[in-house]
Amino acid sequence: MTLLDSVQSALSTVIDPELRKPITELGMVGEVEIDDDGAVRVRVLLTIAGCPLKGTITGDVESALARISGVTSVQVELDVMSQEQRDSLKDLLRPKRGNPFNEPGSLTKVFAVASGKGGVGKSSVTVNLASSMAASGLRVGIIDADVHGFSVPGLLRITQSPTRVDEMILPPVAHGIKVISIGMFLDSNRPVVWRGPMLHRALEQFLTDVYFGDLDVLLLDLPPGTGDIAISVAQLLPASQILVVTTPQSAAADVAERAGSLAVQTGQRVAGVIENMSWLELPDGSRMEPFGSGGGSLVAERLSATLETEIPLLGQIPLDVRLREGGDAGQPIVMTNPESPAAMELASVASKLAAIPRGLSGLQLGVAPLSSGGSDR
C-alpha cells in the first residue's frame, strides 16, 4: 500500500458528525497532495460555508492522518461544495422527498411517547430511553413534537442550530441521538402561538425535510393529552406505537388511560405503559411512595380491556434526584449513573422496546412466484 492509499483509507474512517457517514462516501474530500517529505494537504468540501462543525471535521481529519506512518504533517484546507455537488449529495442521501418513516419498506420502529397530563416526566423518560438505545449501538432519533412545551434540547444540552443544505435540514446530534425541535429555530425562549394546521405542518416538515438517515428507532415526545399533535402523528405515522407514561397517582392514571385509548380511534398499537416516580428510596433502604401506588398497573389493565389485547407495564422508575440533575446538565442518568436503580429500570425498558419486532404489514419482501417454465417445485 502506498502512502496515498493509506491516506485515502484513513480519510474513509472520518465520519461527518451530522450526517454520520464517511466524508469520502459523501463526496466531501477534494484534492489530496503528498510531498516527498510526507507532508499531506487535503481539501475538504463543507456542505455550507457556515458549517457549525467544521472545527470538528478538521480535527478528525488531522487526527486520522497523523497516525499514519510516513506522514510528517497535515494541512486541511476547507472549501464549500458547489450547488451541483450539493445536489448530488442530496440525491445520495434522499433520492426522493417525502416521509421516509411512512414508506412501505421502512424498518424504523416509531414510538410516540404520550401522557394524559403534564408533569409526569415524559420528556426525561424519552431522552433516557433514547440515550440507552443509542449506547447499545442502535441508530436513534428524537422528534420533540411538544411544540408549545419543547424541552428535549435543554435535557440534552443542545445549543447548536440545525444545518440547512438548501431545503434539507440536518439535525444536531447529542449522545449519538439525532434530535430536532422547534426550539432550535427560535431566537429566544419565546412562546410558540400556533393552532392545529400550523402544528400539523411543523410535524410534517420535521418528517419530510429533516434528514435522519437510516434509523432503528424514532421517538416522538408528544405534548400531554389527545390534541392536534397526537392526531397528526396518527395520520402521518400510522404504524407508530404509543408508549404511555404515567405516575402511580390514581388521578394521573385516569388521564393517562385516555392517551392510550386514542389507539381505539386511530388504529395504532400501544407498546406499553411506563410508571414514573414510582417510589423514593430512603437512607435506611425503605421505600416511600409520595404519589401512591398502582397507577401504572391500573392503566395497563384498563387499556388491555379496552383494546382487547395485552398491554404490558414495561417498568416502574423510582424517583432519583440524579435523574433531575442529569436533565439540568444535559447528561442523561443512563449515561452518568448507569448503576442507579432509575437508570437500570430505564435501560430495561429500552431493551424491551428494542426487542419489539417491527410489523411486516405493507413491507415488500421481494418474494416472487417462479415462472411457469421453471423446473423447481
VOMARMAR-689330 format. One record per residue (C-alpha): x, y, z; residue in one letter; residue number from 0. Coordinates in pm, whole numbers, plus 50000, padded with zeros to 5 digits. Layout:
N
ATOM      xx      yy      zz   residuo   num
ATOM       X       Y       Z         a   NUM
...
***
This chain:
377
ATOM      xx      yy      zz   residuo   num
ATOM   50000   50000   50000         m     0
ATOM   50137   50340   49901         t     1
ATOM   50126   50639   50132         l     2
ATOM   49844   50784   49921         l     3
ATOM   49646   50462   49963         d     4
ATOM   49698   50482   50338         s     5
ATOM   49580   50843   50344         v     6
ATOM   49268   50761   50142         q     7
ATOM   49195   50467   50370         s     8
ATOM   49232   50685   50679         a     9
ATOM   49004   50951   50534         l    10
ATOM   48732   50688   50490         s    11
ATOM   48726   50647   50871         t    12
ATOM   48640   51014   50929         v    13
ATOM   48267   51039   50997         i    14
ATOM   48069   51355   50932         d    15
ATOM   47927   51447   51275         p    16
ATOM   47586   51545   51136         e    17
ATOM   47531   51301   50851         l    18
ATOM   47703   51013   51036         r    19
ATOM   47863   50880   50719         k    20
ATOM   48226   50875   50600         p    21
ATOM   48330   51201   50438         i    22
ATOM   48471   51004   50143         t    23
ATOM   48128   50850   50079         e    24
ATOM   47964   51194   50096         l    25
ATOM   48194   51345   49835         g    26
ATOM   48349   51582   50087         m    27
ATOM   48713   51501   50002         v    28
ATOM   48870   51705   49725         g    29
ATOM   49233   51702   49620         e    30
ATOM   49489   51511   49826         v    31
ATOM   49853   51605   49780         e    32
ATOM   50158   51447   49947         i    33
ATOM   50506   51596   49931         d    34
ATOM   50821   51389   49909         d    35
ATOM   50888   51457   50278         d    36
ATOM   50547   51321   50385         g    37
ATOM   50357   51649   50426         a    38
ATOM   49989   51593   50341         v    39
ATOM   49747   51857   50216         r    40
ATOM   49377   51768   50196         v    41
ATOM   49095   51982   50064         r    42
ATOM   48767   51914   50246         v    43
ATOM   48440   52033   50096         l    44
ATOM   48184   52150   50352         l    45
ATOM   47813   52132   50275         t    46
ATOM   47769   52502   50357         i    47
ATOM   48008   52790   50425         a    48
ATOM   47895   52836   50785         g    49
ATOM   47909   52469   50882         c    50
ATOM   47898   52478   51265         p    51
ATOM   48109   52162   51298         l    52
ATOM   48391   52249   51059         k    53
ATOM   48633   52255   51351         g    54
ATOM   48533   51901   51448         t    55
ATOM   48576   51778   51091         i    56
ATOM   48916   51945   51061         t    57
ATOM   49034   51795   51388         g    58
ATOM   48910   51447   51296         d    59
ATOM   49090   51458   50961         v    60
ATOM   49414   51578   51120         e    61
ATOM   49392   51310   51388         s    62
ATOM   49322   51030   51139         a    63
ATOM   49610   51123   50909         l    64
ATOM   49862   51200   51183         a    65
ATOM   49856   50834   51291         r    66
ATOM   49985   50713   50953         i    67
ATOM   50349   50608   50943         s    68
ATOM   50532   50831   50699         g    69
ATOM   50307   51135   50738         v    70
ATOM   50511   51424   50876         t    71
ATOM   50246   51699   50878         s    72
ATOM   49881   51751   50787         v    73
ATOM   49723   52060   50636         q    74
ATOM   49345   52071   50596         v    75
ATOM   49205   52329   50357         e    76
ATOM   48831   52393   50388         l    77
ATOM   48620   52475   50087         d    78
ATOM   48246   52469   50012         v    79
ATOM   48055   52238   49782         m    80
ATOM   47919   52377   49460         s    81
ATOM   47545   52366   49401         q    82
ATOM   47594   52070   49170         e    83
ATOM   47788   51885   49440         q    84
ATOM   47520   51964   49699         r    85
ATOM   47253   51836   49463         d    86
ATOM   47447   51512   49420         s    87
ATOM   47479   51482   49798         l    88
ATOM   47104   51530   49846         k    89
ATOM   47031   51270   49579         d    90
ATOM   47266   51030   49756         l    91
ATOM   47111   51085   50098         l    92
ATOM   46748   51106   49996         r    93
ATOM   46671   51001   49638         p    94
ATOM   46311   51120   49674         k    95
ATOM   46135   51361   49904         r    96
ATOM   45859   51257   50140         g    97
ATOM   45810   51096   50477         n    98
ATOM   46059   50805   50484         p    99
ATOM   45910   50660   50803         f   100
ATOM   45578   50601   50630         n   101
ATOM   45729   50419   50335         e   102
ATOM   45620   50054   50299         p   103
ATOM   45979   49935   50326         g   104
ATOM   46073   50136   50637         s   105
ATOM   46224   49923   50914         l   106
ATOM   46232   50206   51169         t   107
ATOM   46035   50141   51485         k   108
ATOM   45845   50457   51579         v   109
ATOM   45730   50517   51937         f   110
ATOM   45507   50811   52024         a   111
ATOM   45568   50884   52394         v   112
ATOM   45239   51012   52533         a   113
ATOM   45087   51111   52865         s   114
ATOM   44744   51221   52976         g   115
ATOM   44876   51519   53170         k   116
ATOM   45192   51722   53208         g   117
ATOM   45447   51686   53484         g   118
ATOM   45484   51308   53473         v   119
ATOM   45842   51317   53339         g   120
ATOM   45758   51213   52984         k   121
ATOM   46041   51410   52822         s   122
ATOM   46301   51285   53071         s   123
ATOM   46187   50928   53005         v   124
ATOM   46208   50986   52628         t   125
ATOM   46561   51126   52644         v   126
ATOM   46690   50849   52870         n   127
ATOM   46531   50573   52664         l   128
ATOM   46690   50719   52350         a   129
ATOM   47029   50751   52521         s   130
ATOM   47018   50392   52643         s   131
ATOM   46927   50262   52297         m   132
ATOM   47199   50470   52130         a   133
ATOM   47456   50346   52382         a   134
ATOM   47362   49988   52291         s   135
ATOM   47452   50056   51927         g   136
ATOM   47112   50141   51780         l   137
ATOM   47063   50436   51546         r   138
ATOM   46815   50660   51726         v   139
ATOM   46634   50985   51657         g   140
ATOM   46404   51209   51860         i   141
ATOM   46139   51448   51733         i   142
ATOM   46039   51693   52004         d   143
ATOM   45675   51712   51900         a   144
ATOM   45572   51910   52208         d   145
ATOM   45580   52232   52009         v   146
ATOM   45433   52451   52282         h   147
ATOM   45633   52298   52566         g   148
ATOM   45954   52178   52399         f   149
ATOM   46223   52063   52643         s   150
ATOM   46435   51798   52470         v   151
ATOM   46713   52038   52355         p   152
ATOM   46760   52151   52714         g   153
ATOM   46759   51798   52853         l   154
ATOM   47040   51709   52610         l   155
ATOM   47211   52050   52634         r   156
ATOM   47186   52109   52260         i   157
ATOM   47264   52470   52171         t   158
ATOM   47362   52412   51808         q   159
ATOM   47113   52512   51540         s   160
ATOM   47028   52262   51265         p   161
ATOM   47231   52294   50946         t   162
ATOM   47036   52365   50629         r   163
ATOM   47155   52225   50297         v   164
ATOM   46911   52404   50069         d   165
ATOM   46571   52260   50171         e   166
ATOM   46721   51968   50363         m   167
ATOM   46772   52007   50739         i   168
ATOM   47048   51821   50924         l   169
ATOM   46956   51760   51290         p   170
ATOM   47210   51815   51569         p   171
ATOM   47350   51503   51735         v   172
ATOM   47389   51452   52111         a   173
ATOM   47497   51128   52279         h   174
ATOM   47461   50959   51940         g   175
ATOM   47097   51073   51905         i   176
ATOM   46975   51284   51615         k   177
ATOM   46736   51545   51753         v   178
ATOM   46500   51804   51605         i   179
ATOM   46283   52050   51794         s   180
ATOM   46100   52372   51717         i   181
ATOM   46307   52525   51996         g   182
ATOM   46614   52502   51772         m   183
ATOM   46460   52754   51532         f   184
ATOM   46371   53023   51786         l   185
ATOM   46596   53318   51866         d   186
ATOM   46495   53319   52232         s   187
ATOM   46271   53138   52478         n   188
ATOM   45959   53295   52333         r   189
ATOM   45630   53105   52321         p   190
ATOM   45502   52932   52008         v   191
ATOM   45147   53053   51946         v   192
ATOM   45018   52815   51680         w   193
ATOM   44691   52639   51613         r   194
ATOM   44616   52299   51463         g   195
ATOM   44711   52347   51095         p   196
ATOM   45046   52507   51185         m   197
ATOM   45122   52230   51433         l   198
ATOM   45045   51966   51171         h   199
ATOM   45265   52141   50916         r   200
ATOM   45555   52166   51162         a   201
ATOM   45543   51793   51236         l   202
ATOM   45510   51715   50866         e   203
ATOM   45816   51927   50788         q   204
ATOM   46017   51750   51058         f   205
ATOM   45934   51419   50890         l   206
ATOM   45992   51525   50530         t   207
ATOM   46266   51789   50538         d   208
ATOM   46488   51665   50823         v   209
ATOM   46748   51408   50722         y   210
ATOM   46762   51143   50993         f   211
ATOM   46917   50876   50774         g   212
ATOM   46854   50509   50843         d   213
ATOM   46720   50486   51198         l   214
ATOM   46647   50178   51402         d   215
ATOM   46423   50371   51641         v   216
ATOM   46246   50708   51623         l   217
ATOM   46095   50850   51943         l   218
ATOM   45842   51133   51938         l   219
ATOM   45798   51332   52258         d   220
ATOM   45430   51427   52236         l   221
ATOM   45253   51706   52423         p   222
ATOM   45019   51593   52702         p   223
ATOM   44668   51489   52612         g   224
ATOM   44499   51385   52290         t   225
ATOM   44504   51708   52089         g   226
ATOM   44618   51813   51744         d   227
ATOM   44970   51670   51754         i   228
ATOM   44856   51325   51871         a   229
ATOM   44604   51314   51586         i   230
ATOM   44865   51435   51334         s   231
ATOM   45109   51164   51446         v   232
ATOM   44840   50902   51383         a   233
ATOM   44783   51045   51034         q   234
ATOM   45146   51095   50934         l   235
ATOM   45286   50785   51110         l   236
ATOM   45003   50530   51120         p   237
ATOM   45245   50247   51206         a   238
ATOM   45374   50429   51514         s   239
ATOM   45322   50269   51854         q   240
ATOM   45202   50461   52159         i   241
ATOM   45409   50449   52476         l   242
ATOM   45208   50574   52774         v   243
ATOM   45387   50742   53066         v   244
ATOM   45205   50790   53397         t   245
ATOM   45272   50823   53769         t   246
ATOM   45136   50597   54045         p   247
ATOM   44872   50854   54137         q   248
ATOM   44518   50740   54051         s   249
ATOM   44424   51081   53905         a   250
ATOM   44724   51065   53670         a   251
ATOM   44633   50709   53578         a   252
ATOM   44281   50813   53478         d   253
ATOM   44403   51075   53229         v   254
ATOM   44688   50853   53106         a   255
ATOM   44430   50591   53012         e   256
ATOM   44268   50844   52778         r   257
ATOM   44601   50899   52598         a   258
ATOM   44637   50526   52541         g   259
ATOM   44272   50480   52443         s   260
ATOM   44334   50711   52147         l   261
ATOM   44457   50397   51973         a   262
ATOM   44095   50277   51953         v   263
ATOM   44015   50560   51712         q   264
ATOM   44349   50583   51528         t   265
ATOM   44424   50212   51487         g   266
ATOM   44768   50249   51643         q   267
ATOM   44921   49989   51868         r   268
ATOM   45004   50059   52233         v   269
ATOM   45357   49933   52307         a   270
ATOM   45313   49950   52682         g   271
ATOM   45293   50163   52994         v   272
ATOM   45577   50318   53195         i   273
ATOM   45518   50425   53553         e   274
ATOM   45746   50713   53654         n   275
ATOM   45818   50846   54006         m   276
ATOM   45713   50511   54149         s   277
ATOM   45885   50544   54487         w   278
ATOM   46164   50717   54673         l   279
ATOM   46432   50507   54838         e   280
ATOM   46515   50638   55186         l   281
ATOM   46860   50629   55352         p   282
ATOM   46761   50327   55562         d   283
ATOM   46674   50130   55248         g   284
ATOM   46298   50153   55289         s   285
ATOM   46070   50296   55022         r   286
ATOM   45833   50590   55044         m   287
ATOM   45555   50628   54785         e   288
ATOM   45483   51002   54774         p   289
ATOM   45244   50965   54478         f   290
ATOM   45071   50648   54591         g   291
ATOM   45100   50317   54413         s   292
ATOM   44943   50105   54144         g   293
ATOM   44878   50370   53878         g   294
ATOM   45089   50204   53609         g   295
ATOM   44935   49861   53662         s   296
ATOM   44588   50015   53660         l   297
ATOM   44648   50188   53326         v   298
ATOM   44789   49870   53173         a   299
ATOM   44491   49664   53293         e   300
ATOM   44233   49914   53171         r   301
ATOM   44399   49954   52831         l   302
ATOM   44423   49577   52795         s   303
ATOM   44047   49555   52850         a   304
ATOM   43968   49850   52620         t   305
ATOM   44195   49739   52335         l   306
ATOM   44126   49368   52389         e   307
ATOM   44496   49284   52381         t   308
ATOM   44765   49250   52645         e   309
ATOM   44926   49587   52723         i   310
ATOM   45234   49537   52943         p   311
ATOM   45360   49751   53227         l   312
ATOM   45713   49791   53091         l   313
ATOM   45875   49936   53400         g   314
ATOM   45848   50136   53722         q   315
ATOM   46106   50413   53752         i   316
ATOM   46189   50533   54102         p   317
ATOM   46239   50895   54199         l   318
ATOM   46606   50991   54187         d   319
ATOM   46748   51339   54228         v   320
ATOM   47030   51241   53992         r   321
ATOM   46776   51199   53711         l   322
ATOM   46669   51562   53757         r   323
ATOM   47029   51679   53791         e   324
ATOM   47124   51494   53474         g   325
ATOM   46842   51663   53287         g   326
ATOM   46954   52006   53405         d   327
ATOM   47311   51931   53299         a   328
ATOM   47221   51769   52967         g   329
ATOM   47365   51437   53086         q   330
ATOM   47104   51155   53097         p   331
ATOM   47123   50940   53409         i   332
ATOM   47162   50623   53200         v   333
ATOM   47498   50766   53089         m   334
ATOM   47625   50925   53409         t   335
ATOM   47493   50681   53674         n   336
ATOM   47413   50358   53489         p   337
ATOM   47417   50151   53811         e   338
ATOM   47148   50361   53981         s   339
ATOM   46805   50196   54021         p   340
ATOM   46637   50455   53797         a   341
ATOM   46895   50414   53519         a   342
ATOM   46879   50035   53536         m   343
ATOM   46499   50041   53508         e   344
ATOM   46514   50282   53214         l   345
ATOM   46773   50062   53043         a   346
ATOM   46548   49761   53100         s   347
ATOM   46254   49939   52937         v   348
ATOM   46476   50045   52645         a   349
ATOM   46582   49683   52591         s   350
ATOM   46219   49569   52588         k   351
ATOM   46125   49832   52333         l   352
ATOM   46426   49748   52115         a   353
ATOM   46316   49384   52116         a   354
ATOM   45965   49463   51989         i   355
ATOM   45958   49347   51625         p   356
ATOM   45869   49591   51350         r   357
ATOM   45541   49481   51194         g   358
ATOM   45571   49332   50845         l   359
ATOM   45238   49472   50728         s   360
ATOM   45289   49651   50399         g   361
ATOM   45657   49561   50366         l   362
ATOM   45789   49447   50030         q   363
ATOM   45972   49120   50094         l   364
ATOM   46098   49072   49738         g   365
ATOM   45926   48734   49701         v   366
ATOM   45806   48646   49352         a   367
ATOM   45646   48329   49213         p   368
ATOM   45851   48105   48986         l   369
ATOM   45786   48128   48614         s   370
ATOM   45562   47862   48467         s   371
ATOM   45857   47716   48277         g   372
ATOM   46071   47664   48586         g   373
ATOM   46165   47315   48695         s   374
ATOM   46162   47393   49070         d   375
ATOM   45862   47283   49270         r   376
***
